[in-house]
Amino acid sequence: MTVLPYRQASARAYSAANRVLLGRAGLLVAVWNGLPGRPGGTADTVAAARAAGLPVEVVPA
C-alpha cells in the first residue's frame, strides 16, 4: 500500500495519486466523457498515460 502525504483531496493530491497509478499500470481503463476537466482529473490522467505510451481504453461516460 502507498500512502501519499496529503491530508485533503486536492488537484495536487489527485495528480500525485495518478502518477503512482500510471507508474504501476500496464493499461489504463478510463470512464470518461472526453471533455477537459479539473487539474488532476480524468482528462489529465488519460493525457499523461498516452504521453507515456501506456495503452488507454476509454469507456464513454
N, C-alpha and C positions, 0 to 999 in steps of 0.2 A: 504494500500500500504506500502511496505517496501522499504526503501532506504538504501543501504549499503554505507559505507564510502570510496568508491573507485572512483577516478577521471578518471581512464583509464581502459580499458579492459586489463586483465592480467590473468594468470593462478590462481593467488591468488583470484582475484575478482570472476572468474567463479566458483572456488571451494566454496567460501563463498555463492554465489547465489545458487549453487546446494544443499548445506546443508540446506538452508532455504526451497528450493523446496521440498526436501525429508522429511523435518520435517512436512510439511503440506499435503503431498500426501498420498493417500491410494493405489495408483497404479502408477508405472512408465511405460509409453509407450515411448520407445526409438527407433528412426530411426537411425540404426547403422549398420556399415559394419562388426562388430565383431572383428575389429583389434584394437590393442592398439593405443592410440593417444597421444596427448599432455596432460600434467597435467591439471586437471580441466575439461577435455573433457568428451565425452560420455562414454568412457570405464571406467573412474574413477567413474562417476555417477552411472553407472549400477552396478559396483562392490560394491559401498557404499550402494546402495539400497538393493542388495542381502544380504550383510553382516548384514544389519539392519532387515532383514526378510520382507522387503517390496516386494509385488508381482511385477514382472517385465515382460512386454511383449515387445519383440524386433521385430521391423518391419525391415526386411533386406533392407539395402540401396544399 
